[in-house]
């Protein structure tokens, strides 16, 4: 599968489920204290370093972007799916959301005071992840935080039905934290913290906080 193929499939899939997905995650952070704590620490690090623009890459309907704004961070969202961006703009008027791809961020070098990628790398094929992380490194200021969240495991599956029963065609890649850490290090990051979320549950996850 080429980059154009998986990007097109991901874009179309999330355009299709945008409204249903927004309904599914709109209150998700309310029941996720570990995520709220991680975002609060991330926000404190950004503001403590003087602030600046923060990108929520793969922002979906913008709930994390809006949460960061509520924490005093100058956050804006980028998503591959125009449908998701439309929903984000509708749900959070006044905030900035743009259509774009993490594989080719249209941002200047060292322009960001922070970057969040929450469960957006899960659709990126293994051979594309190093280049994406190198792109994150390019746009971050020296020492600025990168916070990534992802499903943990060692399997990939094709998701053909999504939120609201709508058709999708995306691969979901579950990865061990050690693999993500190695990729980050290869891209020039230093991993500061690793947080495991519900490791014994059917849907374990992890958060990694790293710096260029």
Biotite code that builds the C-alpha atoms (Angstrom):
import biotite.structure as struc

atoms = struc.array([
    struc.Atom([0.000, 0.000, 0.000], chain_id="A", res_id=1, res_name="UNK", atom_name="CA", element="C"),
    struc.Atom([1.369, 3.404, -0.956], chain_id="A", res_id=2, res_name="UNK", atom_name="CA", element="C"),
    struc.Atom([1.247, 6.506, 1.218], chain_id="A", res_id=3, res_name="UNK", atom_name="CA", element="C"),
    struc.Atom([-1.422, 7.938, -1.045], chain_id="A", res_id=4, res_name="UNK", atom_name="CA", element="C"),
    struc.Atom([-3.558, 4.797, -0.572], chain_id="A", res_id=5, res_name="UNK", atom_name="CA", element="C"),
    struc.Atom([-3.599, 4.706, 3.223], chain_id="A", res_id=6, res_name="UNK", atom_name="CA", element="C"),
    struc.Atom([-3.947, 8.463, 3.502], chain_id="A", res_id=7, res_name="UNK", atom_name="CA", element="C"),
    struc.Atom([-6.905, 8.456, 1.114], chain_id="A", res_id=8, res_name="UNK", atom_name="CA", element="C"),
    struc.Atom([-8.555, 5.561, 2.953], chain_id="A", res_id=9, res_name="UNK", atom_name="CA", element="C"),
    struc.Atom([-8.055, 7.289, 6.304], chain_id="A", res_id=10, res_name="UNK", atom_name="CA", element="C"),
    struc.Atom([-9.400, 10.602, 5.017], chain_id="A", res_id=11, res_name="UNK", atom_name="CA", element="C"),
    struc.Atom([-12.491, 9.023, 3.475], chain_id="A", res_id=12, res_name="UNK", atom_name="CA", element="C"),
    struc.Atom([-13.166, 6.858, 6.528], chain_id="A", res_id=13, res_name="UNK", atom_name="CA", element="C"),
    struc.Atom([-13.078, 9.750, 8.966], chain_id="A", res_id=14, res_name="UNK", atom_name="CA", element="C"),
    struc.Atom([-15.087, 11.976, 6.669], chain_id="A", res_id=15, res_name="UNK", atom_name="CA", element="C"),
    struc.Atom([-17.738, 9.240, 6.789], chain_id="A", res_id=16, res_name="UNK", atom_name="CA", element="C"),
    struc.Atom([-17.812, 8.848, 10.582], chain_id="A", res_id=17, res_name="UNK", atom_name="CA", element="C"),
    struc.Atom([-17.032, 12.449, 11.581], chain_id="A", res_id=18, res_name="UNK", atom_name="CA", element="C"),
    struc.Atom([-20.358, 13.310, 13.203], chain_id="A", res_id=19, res_name="UNK", atom_name="CA", element="C"),
    struc.Atom([-20.737, 9.936, 14.953], chain_id="A", res_id=20, res_name="UNK", atom_name="CA", element="C"),
    struc.Atom([-17.129, 9.993, 16.158], chain_id="A", res_id=21, res_name="UNK", atom_name="CA", element="C"),
    struc.Atom([-17.593, 13.480, 17.584], chain_id="A", res_id=22, res_name="UNK", atom_name="CA", element="C"),
    struc.Atom([-20.619, 12.270, 19.544], chain_id="A", res_id=23, res_name="UNK", atom_name="CA", element="C"),
    struc.Atom([-18.560, 9.314, 20.827], chain_id="A", res_id=24, res_name="UNK", atom_name="CA", element="C"),
    struc.Atom([-15.586, 11.340, 22.132], chain_id="A", res_id=25, res_name="UNK", atom_name="CA", element="C"),
    struc.Atom([-17.203, 14.651, 23.066], chain_id="A", res_id=26, res_name="UNK", atom_name="CA", element="C"),
    struc.Atom([-17.167, 13.875, 26.811], chain_id="A", res_id=27, res_name="UNK", atom_name="CA", element="C"),
    struc.Atom([-14.358, 11.321, 26.696], chain_id="A", res_id=28, res_name="UNK", atom_name="CA", element="C"),
    struc.Atom([-11.860, 13.340, 28.714], chain_id="A", res_id=29, res_name="UNK", atom_name="CA", element="C"),
    struc.Atom([-14.355, 13.650, 31.578], chain_id="A", res_id=30, res_name="UNK", atom_name="CA", element="C"),
    struc.Atom([-13.899, 9.948, 32.301], chain_id="A", res_id=31, res_name="UNK", atom_name="CA", element="C"),
    struc.Atom([-10.157, 9.826, 31.667], chain_id="A", res_id=32, res_name="UNK", atom_name="CA", element="C"),
    struc.Atom([-8.264, 11.273, 34.650], chain_id="A", res_id=33, res_name="UNK", atom_name="CA", element="C"),
    struc.Atom([-4.896, 9.962, 33.427], chain_id="A", res_id=34, res_name="UNK", atom_name="CA", element="C"),
    struc.Atom([-5.290, 11.815, 30.142], chain_id="A", res_id=35, res_name="UNK", atom_name="CA", element="C"),
    struc.Atom([-6.388, 15.015, 31.876], chain_id="A", res_id=36, res_name="UNK", atom_name="CA", element="C"),
    struc.Atom([-3.399, 14.818, 34.209], chain_id="A", res_id=37, res_name="UNK", atom_name="CA", element="C"),
    struc.Atom([-0.995, 14.287, 31.314], chain_id="A", res_id=38, res_name="UNK", atom_name="CA", element="C"),
    struc.Atom([-2.496, 17.187, 29.376], chain_id="A", res_id=39, res_name="UNK", atom_name="CA", element="C"),
    struc.Atom([-2.302, 19.430, 32.450], chain_id="A", res_id=40, res_name="UNK", atom_name="CA", element="C"),
    struc.Atom([1.391, 18.630, 32.916], chain_id="A", res_id=41, res_name="UNK", atom_name="CA", element="C"),
    struc.Atom([1.998, 19.178, 29.204], chain_id="A", res_id=42, res_name="UNK", atom_name="CA", element="C"),
    struc.Atom([0.203, 22.540, 29.355], chain_id="A", res_id=43, res_name="UNK", atom_name="CA", element="C"),
    struc.Atom([2.167, 23.586, 32.432], chain_id="A", res_id=44, res_name="UNK", atom_name="CA", element="C"),
    struc.Atom([5.414, 22.773, 30.659], chain_id="A", res_id=45, res_name="UNK", atom_name="CA", element="C"),
    struc.Atom([4.394, 24.831, 27.612], chain_id="A", res_id=46, res_name="UNK", atom_name="CA", element="C"),
    struc.Atom([3.294, 27.850, 29.626], chain_id="A", res_id=47, res_name="UNK", atom_name="CA", element="C"),
    struc.Atom([6.260, 27.567, 31.959], chain_id="A", res_id=48, res_name="UNK", atom_name="CA", element="C"),
    struc.Atom([8.597, 27.893, 28.973], chain_id="A", res_id=49, res_name="UNK", atom_name="CA", element="C"),
    struc.Atom([6.884, 31.083, 27.846], chain_id="A", res_id=50, res_name="UNK", atom_name="CA", element="C"),
    struc.Atom([4.042, 29.665, 25.776], chain_id="A", res_id=51, res_name="UNK", atom_name="CA", element="C"),
    struc.Atom([3.520, 29.774, 22.042], chain_id="A", res_id=52, res_name="UNK", atom_name="CA", element="C"),
    struc.Atom([1.536, 27.858, 19.433], chain_id="A", res_id=53, res_name="UNK", atom_name="CA", element="C"),
    struc.Atom([0.776, 24.191, 20.097], chain_id="A", res_id=54, res_name="UNK", atom_name="CA", element="C"),
    struc.Atom([-0.460, 21.806, 17.404], chain_id="A", res_id=55, res_name="UNK", atom_name="CA", element="C"),
    struc.Atom([-2.963, 19.028, 18.106], chain_id="A", res_id=56, res_name="UNK", atom_name="CA", element="C"),
    struc.Atom([-2.072, 16.801, 15.153], chain_id="A", res_id=57, res_name="UNK", atom_name="CA", element="C"),
    struc.Atom([-4.838, 14.445, 14.142], chain_id="A", res_id=58, res_name="UNK", atom_name="CA", element="C"),
    struc.Atom([-7.226, 16.557, 16.202], chain_id="A", res_id=59, res_name="UNK", atom_name="CA", element="C"),
    struc.Atom([-10.456, 14.912, 15.015], chain_id="A", res_id=60, res_name="UNK", atom_name="CA", element="C"),
    struc.Atom([-13.460, 16.880, 16.293], chain_id="A", res_id=61, res_name="UNK", atom_name="CA", element="C"),
    struc.Atom([-11.264, 19.140, 18.402], chain_id="A", res_id=62, res_name="UNK", atom_name="CA", element="C"),
    struc.Atom([-12.087, 18.034, 21.942], chain_id="A", res_id=63, res_name="UNK", atom_name="CA", element="C"),
    struc.Atom([-8.415, 17.806, 22.978], chain_id="A", res_id=64, res_name="UNK", atom_name="CA", element="C"),
    struc.Atom([-7.614, 21.100, 21.259], chain_id="A", res_id=65, res_name="UNK", atom_name="CA", element="C"),
    struc.Atom([-10.418, 22.795, 23.189], chain_id="A", res_id=66, res_name="UNK", atom_name="CA", element="C"),
    struc.Atom([-9.293, 21.193, 26.458], chain_id="A", res_id=67, res_name="UNK", atom_name="CA", element="C"),
    struc.Atom([-5.786, 22.558, 25.955], chain_id="A", res_id=68, res_name="UNK", atom_name="CA", element="C"),
    struc.Atom([-7.175, 26.015, 25.271], chain_id="A", res_id=69, res_name="UNK", atom_name="CA", element="C"),
    struc.Atom([-9.040, 25.744, 28.550], chain_id="A", res_id=70, res_name="UNK", atom_name="CA", element="C"),
    struc.Atom([-5.679, 25.081, 30.215], chain_id="A", res_id=71, res_name="UNK", atom_name="CA", element="C"),
    struc.Atom([-4.301, 28.338, 28.844], chain_id="A", res_id=72, res_name="UNK", atom_name="CA", element="C"),
    struc.Atom([-2.450, 26.905, 25.855], chain_id="A", res_id=73, res_name="UNK", atom_name="CA", element="C"),
    struc.Atom([-2.538, 28.542, 22.403], chain_id="A", res_id=74, res_name="UNK", atom_name="CA", element="C"),
    struc.Atom([-3.598, 25.286, 20.772], chain_id="A", res_id=75, res_name="UNK", atom_name="CA", element="C"),
    struc.Atom([-4.829, 24.741, 17.229], chain_id="A", res_id=76, res_name="UNK", atom_name="CA", element="C"),
    struc.Atom([-5.882, 21.562, 15.447], chain_id="A", res_id=77, res_name="UNK", atom_name="CA", element="C"),
    struc.Atom([-4.761, 19.846, 12.259], chain_id="A", res_id=78, res_name="UNK", atom_name="CA", element="C"),
    struc.Atom([-6.588, 16.878, 10.768], chain_id="A", res_id=79, res_name="UNK", atom_name="CA", element="C"),
    struc.Atom([-6.428, 14.916, 7.532], chain_id="A", res_id=80, res_name="UNK", atom_name="CA", element="C"),
    struc.Atom([-10.224, 14.735, 7.285], chain_id="A", res_id=81, res_name="UNK", atom_name="CA", element="C"),
    struc.Atom([-12.097, 17.820, 6.043], chain_id="A", res_id=82, res_name="UNK", atom_name="CA", element="C"),
    struc.Atom([-15.239, 16.330, 7.595], chain_id="A", res_id=83, res_name="UNK", atom_name="CA", element="C"),
    struc.Atom([-13.586, 16.211, 11.005], chain_id="A", res_id=84, res_name="UNK", atom_name="CA", element="C"),
    struc.Atom([-12.334, 19.767, 10.635], chain_id="A", res_id=85, res_name="UNK", atom_name="CA", element="C"),
    struc.Atom([-15.855, 20.922, 9.770], chain_id="A", res_id=86, res_name="UNK", atom_name="CA", element="C"),
    struc.Atom([-17.207, 19.285, 12.943], chain_id="A", res_id=87, res_name="UNK", atom_name="CA", element="C"),
    struc.Atom([-14.375, 20.744, 15.040], chain_id="A", res_id=88, res_name="UNK", atom_name="CA", element="C"),
    struc.Atom([-15.081, 24.237, 13.751], chain_id="A", res_id=89, res_name="UNK", atom_name="CA", element="C"),
    struc.Atom([-18.790, 23.793, 14.467], chain_id="A", res_id=90, res_name="UNK", atom_name="CA", element="C"),
    struc.Atom([-18.261, 22.389, 17.973], chain_id="A", res_id=91, res_name="UNK", atom_name="CA", element="C"),
    struc.Atom([-15.572, 24.907, 18.915], chain_id="A", res_id=92, res_name="UNK", atom_name="CA", element="C"),
    struc.Atom([-16.221, 28.191, 17.096], chain_id="A", res_id=93, res_name="UNK", atom_name="CA", element="C"),
    struc.Atom([-13.425, 30.682, 17.441], chain_id="A", res_id=94, res_name="UNK", atom_name="CA", element="C"),
    struc.Atom([-10.692, 28.033, 17.619], chain_id="A", res_id=95, res_name="UNK", atom_name="CA", element="C"),
    struc.Atom([-8.335, 27.381, 14.728], chain_id="A", res_id=96, res_name="UNK", atom_name="CA", element="C"),
    struc.Atom([-8.594, 24.119, 12.808], chain_id="A", res_id=97, res_name="UNK", atom_name="CA", element="C"),
    struc.Atom([-6.850, 23.282, 9.542], chain_id="A", res_id=98, res_name="UNK", atom_name="CA", element="C"),
    struc.Atom([-6.903, 20.410, 7.062], chain_id="A", res_id=99, res_name="UNK", atom_name="CA", element="C"),
    struc.Atom([-3.443, 18.893, 6.796], chain_id="A", res_id=100, res_name="UNK", atom_name="CA", element="C"),
    struc.Atom([-1.408, 15.710, 7.003], chain_id="A", res_id=101, res_name="UNK", atom_name="CA", element="C"),
    struc.Atom([1.125, 14.737, 9.647], chain_id="A", res_id=102, res_name="UNK", atom_name="CA", element="C"),
    struc.Atom([3.180, 13.281, 6.806], chain_id="A", res_id=103, res_name="UNK", atom_name="CA", element="C"),
    struc.Atom([3.780, 16.784, 5.419], chain_id="A", res_id=104, res_name="UNK", atom_name="CA", element="C"),
    struc.Atom([3.186, 19.414, 8.085], chain_id="A", res_id=105, res_name="UNK", atom_name="CA", element="C"),
    struc.Atom([2.863, 22.873, 6.571], chain_id="A", res_id=106, res_name="UNK", atom_name="CA", element="C"),
    struc.Atom([4.596, 24.522, 9.523], chain_id="A", res_id=107, res_name="UNK", atom_name="CA", element="C"),
    struc.Atom([7.859, 26.393, 9.817], chain_id="A", res_id=108, res_name="UNK", atom_name="CA", element="C"),
    struc.Atom([10.910, 24.842, 11.417], chain_id="A", res_id=109, res_name="UNK", atom_name="CA", element="C"),
    struc.Atom([11.030, 25.273, 15.220], chain_id="A", res_id=110, res_name="UNK", atom_name="CA", element="C"),
    struc.Atom([7.701, 27.129, 15.166], chain_id="A", res_id=111, res_name="UNK", atom_name="CA", element="C"),
    struc.Atom([5.817, 25.139, 17.830], chain_id="A", res_id=112, res_name="UNK", atom_name="CA", element="C"),
    struc.Atom([5.955, 25.372, 21.618], chain_id="A", res_id=113, res_name="UNK", atom_name="CA", element="C"),
    struc.Atom([4.424, 21.884, 21.855], chain_id="A", res_id=114, res_name="UNK", atom_name="CA", element="C"),
    struc.Atom([2.723, 19.144, 19.872], chain_id="A", res_id=115, res_name="UNK", atom_name="CA", element="C"),
    struc.Atom([0.102, 16.568, 20.836], chain_id="A", res_id=116, res_name="UNK", atom_name="CA", element="C"),
    struc.Atom([-0.610, 13.427, 18.802], chain_id="A", res_id=117, res_name="UNK", atom_name="CA", element="C"),
    struc.Atom([-3.407, 11.582, 20.595], chain_id="A", res_id=118, res_name="UNK", atom_name="CA", element="C"),
    struc.Atom([-4.274, 8.259, 18.969], chain_id="A", res_id=119, res_name="UNK", atom_name="CA", element="C"),
    struc.Atom([-3.501, 9.683, 15.526], chain_id="A", res_id=120, res_name="UNK", atom_name="CA", element="C"),
    struc.Atom([-0.307, 7.725, 14.844], chain_id="A", res_id=121, res_name="UNK", atom_name="CA", element="C"),
    struc.Atom([-2.269, 4.473, 15.146], chain_id="A", res_id=122, res_name="UNK", atom_name="CA", element="C"),
    struc.Atom([-3.206, 4.542, 11.453], chain_id="A", res_id=123, res_name="UNK", atom_name="CA", element="C"),
    struc.Atom([0.314, 5.300, 10.184], chain_id="A", res_id=124, res_name="UNK", atom_name="CA", element="C"),
    struc.Atom([2.133, 2.240, 8.773], chain_id="A", res_id=125, res_name="UNK", atom_name="CA", element="C"),
    struc.Atom([5.339, 1.223, 10.535], chain_id="A", res_id=126, res_name="UNK", atom_name="CA", element="C"),
    struc.Atom([7.578, 2.265, 7.657], chain_id="A", res_id=127, res_name="UNK", atom_name="CA", element="C"),
    struc.Atom([6.075, 5.776, 7.668], chain_id="A", res_id=128, res_name="UNK", atom_name="CA", element="C"),
    struc.Atom([6.302, 6.461, 11.427], chain_id="A", res_id=129, res_name="UNK", atom_name="CA", element="C"),
    struc.Atom([10.000, 7.479, 11.525], chain_id="A", res_id=130, res_name="UNK", atom_name="CA", element="C"),
    struc.Atom([9.450, 10.162, 8.869], chain_id="A", res_id=131, res_name="UNK", atom_name="CA", element="C"),
    struc.Atom([6.367, 11.478, 10.699], chain_id="A", res_id=132, res_name="UNK", atom_name="CA", element="C"),
    struc.Atom([8.299, 11.734, 13.972], chain_id="A", res_id=133, res_name="UNK", atom_name="CA", element="C"),
    struc.Atom([11.169, 13.470, 12.170], chain_id="A", res_id=134, res_name="UNK", atom_name="CA", element="C"),
    struc.Atom([8.595, 15.961, 10.909], chain_id="A", res_id=135, res_name="UNK", atom_name="CA", element="C"),
    struc.Atom([7.414, 16.542, 14.464], chain_id="A", res_id=136, res_name="UNK", atom_name="CA", element="C"),
    struc.Atom([11.023, 17.132, 15.508], chain_id="A", res_id=137, res_name="UNK", atom_name="CA", element="C"),
    struc.Atom([11.507, 19.667, 12.695], chain_id="A", res_id=138, res_name="UNK", atom_name="CA", element="C"),
    struc.Atom([8.564, 21.874, 13.714], chain_id="A", res_id=139, res_name="UNK", atom_name="CA", element="C"),
    struc.Atom([9.164, 21.820, 17.474], chain_id="A", res_id=140, res_name="UNK", atom_name="CA", element="C"),
    struc.Atom([11.328, 24.352, 19.266], chain_id="A", res_id=141, res_name="UNK", atom_name="CA", element="C"),
    struc.Atom([14.339, 22.890, 21.096], chain_id="A", res_id=142, res_name="UNK", atom_name="CA", element="C"),
    struc.Atom([13.115, 21.411, 24.366], chain_id="A", res_id=143, res_name="UNK", atom_name="CA", element="C"),
    struc.Atom([9.408, 21.783, 23.515], chain_id="A", res_id=144, res_name="UNK", atom_name="CA", element="C"),
    struc.Atom([7.218, 18.876, 24.650], chain_id="A", res_id=145, res_name="UNK", atom_name="CA", element="C"),
    struc.Atom([5.716, 16.206, 22.414], chain_id="A", res_id=146, res_name="UNK", atom_name="CA", element="C"),
    struc.Atom([2.901, 14.167, 23.978], chain_id="A", res_id=147, res_name="UNK", atom_name="CA", element="C"),
    struc.Atom([1.808, 11.022, 22.152], chain_id="A", res_id=148, res_name="UNK", atom_name="CA", element="C"),
    struc.Atom([-0.983, 8.616, 23.073], chain_id="A", res_id=149, res_name="UNK", atom_name="CA", element="C"),
    struc.Atom([-1.507, 5.236, 21.392], chain_id="A", res_id=150, res_name="UNK", atom_name="CA", element="C"),
    struc.Atom([-2.917, 1.727, 21.729], chain_id="A", res_id=151, res_name="UNK", atom_name="CA", element="C"),
    struc.Atom([-0.372, -0.750, 23.068], chain_id="A", res_id=152, res_name="UNK", atom_name="CA", element="C"),
    struc.Atom([0.183, -4.266, 21.804], chain_id="A", res_id=153, res_name="UNK", atom_name="CA", element="C"),
    struc.Atom([1.859, -5.914, 18.842], chain_id="A", res_id=154, res_name="UNK", atom_name="CA", element="C"),
    struc.Atom([-0.914, -6.512, 16.313], chain_id="A", res_id=155, res_name="UNK", atom_name="CA", element="C"),
    struc.Atom([-2.517, -4.612, 13.474], chain_id="A", res_id=156, res_name="UNK", atom_name="CA", element="C"),
    struc.Atom([-6.030, -5.050, 12.155], chain_id="A", res_id=157, res_name="UNK", atom_name="CA", element="C"),
    struc.Atom([-8.178, -3.670, 9.390], chain_id="A", res_id=158, res_name="UNK", atom_name="CA", element="C"),
    struc.Atom([-11.139, -1.706, 10.768], chain_id="A", res_id=159, res_name="UNK", atom_name="CA", element="C"),
    struc.Atom([-14.056, -1.946, 8.335], chain_id="A", res_id=160, res_name="UNK", atom_name="CA", element="C"),
    struc.Atom([-16.885, -0.583, 10.460], chain_id="A", res_id=161, res_name="UNK", atom_name="CA", element="C"),
    struc.Atom([-16.743, 2.416, 12.704], chain_id="A", res_id=162, res_name="UNK", atom_name="CA", element="C"),
    struc.Atom([-18.668, 4.776, 14.881], chain_id="A", res_id=163, res_name="UNK", atom_name="CA", element="C"),
    struc.Atom([-22.398, 4.688, 14.200], chain_id="A", res_id=164, res_name="UNK", atom_name="CA", element="C"),
    struc.Atom([-21.995, 1.543, 12.115], chain_id="A", res_id=165, res_name="UNK", atom_name="CA", element="C"),
    struc.Atom([-20.553, 3.452, 9.173], chain_id="A", res_id=166, res_name="UNK", atom_name="CA", element="C"),
    struc.Atom([-18.077, 1.769, 6.804], chain_id="A", res_id=167, res_name="UNK", atom_name="CA", element="C"),
    struc.Atom([-14.388, 2.434, 7.328], chain_id="A", res_id=168, res_name="UNK", atom_name="CA", element="C"),
    struc.Atom([-11.159, 1.180, 5.813], chain_id="A", res_id=169, res_name="UNK", atom_name="CA", element="C"),
    struc.Atom([-8.274, 1.932, 8.163], chain_id="A", res_id=170, res_name="UNK", atom_name="CA", element="C"),
    struc.Atom([-5.571, -0.192, 9.686], chain_id="A", res_id=171, res_name="UNK", atom_name="CA", element="C"),
    struc.Atom([-5.212, 0.150, 13.460], chain_id="A", res_id=172, res_name="UNK", atom_name="CA", element="C"),
    struc.Atom([-1.647, -0.484, 14.604], chain_id="A", res_id=173, res_name="UNK", atom_name="CA", element="C"),
    struc.Atom([-1.029, -1.397, 18.247], chain_id="A", res_id=174, res_name="UNK", atom_name="CA", element="C"),
    struc.Atom([2.573, -0.933, 19.328], chain_id="A", res_id=175, res_name="UNK", atom_name="CA", element="C"),
    struc.Atom([4.738, -1.661, 22.380], chain_id="A", res_id=176, res_name="UNK", atom_name="CA", element="C"),
    struc.Atom([5.929, 1.475, 24.160], chain_id="A", res_id=177, res_name="UNK", atom_name="CA", element="C"),
    struc.Atom([9.513, 0.311, 23.662], chain_id="A", res_id=178, res_name="UNK", atom_name="CA", element="C"),
    struc.Atom([9.071, 0.440, 19.882], chain_id="A", res_id=179, res_name="UNK", atom_name="CA", element="C"),
    struc.Atom([7.606, 3.934, 20.006], chain_id="A", res_id=180, res_name="UNK", atom_name="CA", element="C"),
    struc.Atom([10.424, 5.018, 22.315], chain_id="A", res_id=181, res_name="UNK", atom_name="CA", element="C"),
    struc.Atom([13.039, 3.662, 19.901], chain_id="A", res_id=182, res_name="UNK", atom_name="CA", element="C"),
    struc.Atom([11.443, 5.483, 16.970], chain_id="A", res_id=183, res_name="UNK", atom_name="CA", element="C"),
    struc.Atom([11.338, 8.720, 18.964], chain_id="A", res_id=184, res_name="UNK", atom_name="CA", element="C"),
    struc.Atom([14.985, 8.383, 19.924], chain_id="A", res_id=185, res_name="UNK", atom_name="CA", element="C"),
    struc.Atom([15.957, 7.728, 16.316], chain_id="A", res_id=186, res_name="UNK", atom_name="CA", element="C"),
    struc.Atom([14.104, 10.930, 15.350], chain_id="A", res_id=187, res_name="UNK", atom_name="CA", element="C"),
    struc.Atom([16.154, 12.944, 17.850], chain_id="A", res_id=188, res_name="UNK", atom_name="CA", element="C"),
    struc.Atom([13.820, 12.948, 20.873], chain_id="A", res_id=189, res_name="UNK", atom_name="CA", element="C"),
    struc.Atom([14.544, 12.139, 24.492], chain_id="A", res_id=190, res_name="UNK", atom_name="CA", element="C"),
    struc.Atom([11.648, 10.362, 26.208], chain_id="A", res_id=191, res_name="UNK", atom_name="CA", element="C"),
    struc.Atom([10.998, 11.867, 29.638], chain_id="A", res_id=192, res_name="UNK", atom_name="CA", element="C"),
    struc.Atom([8.040, 9.838, 30.902], chain_id="A", res_id=193, res_name="UNK", atom_name="CA", element="C"),
    struc.Atom([6.055, 6.746, 29.983], chain_id="A", res_id=194, res_name="UNK", atom_name="CA", element="C"),
    struc.Atom([2.561, 6.261, 31.397], chain_id="A", res_id=195, res_name="UNK", atom_name="CA", element="C"),
    struc.Atom([0.657, 3.013, 30.938], chain_id="A", res_id=196, res_name="UNK", atom_name="CA", element="C"),
    struc.Atom([-3.131, 3.277, 30.914], chain_id="A", res_id=197, res_name="UNK", atom_name="CA", element="C"),
    struc.Atom([-5.277, 0.279, 31.916], chain_id="A", res_id=198, res_name="UNK", atom_name="CA", element="C"),
    struc.Atom([-2.534, -2.231, 31.016], chain_id="A", res_id=199, res_name="UNK", atom_name="CA", element="C"),
    struc.Atom([-4.652, -5.218, 32.060], chain_id="A", res_id=200, res_name="UNK", atom_name="CA", element="C"),
    struc.Atom([-7.784, -4.081, 30.228], chain_id="A", res_id=201, res_name="UNK", atom_name="CA", element="C"),
    struc.Atom([-8.903, -5.180, 26.738], chain_id="A", res_id=202, res_name="UNK", atom_name="CA", element="C"),
    struc.Atom([-7.788, -1.782, 25.409], chain_id="A", res_id=203, res_name="UNK", atom_name="CA", element="C"),
    struc.Atom([-4.427, -0.922, 27.001], chain_id="A", res_id=204, res_name="UNK", atom_name="CA", element="C"),
    struc.Atom([-2.755, 2.317, 26.013], chain_id="A", res_id=205, res_name="UNK", atom_name="CA", element="C"),
    struc.Atom([0.309, 4.426, 26.730], chain_id="A", res_id=206, res_name="UNK", atom_name="CA", element="C"),
    struc.Atom([1.389, 8.047, 26.823], chain_id="A", res_id=207, res_name="UNK", atom_name="CA", element="C"),
    struc.Atom([4.941, 9.155, 26.048], chain_id="A", res_id=208, res_name="UNK", atom_name="CA", element="C"),
    struc.Atom([6.239, 12.627, 26.807], chain_id="A", res_id=209, res_name="UNK", atom_name="CA", element="C"),
    struc.Atom([9.350, 13.496, 24.836], chain_id="A", res_id=210, res_name="UNK", atom_name="CA", element="C"),
    struc.Atom([11.514, 16.484, 23.919], chain_id="A", res_id=211, res_name="UNK", atom_name="CA", element="C"),
    struc.Atom([13.733, 17.289, 20.938], chain_id="A", res_id=212, res_name="UNK", atom_name="CA", element="C"),
])
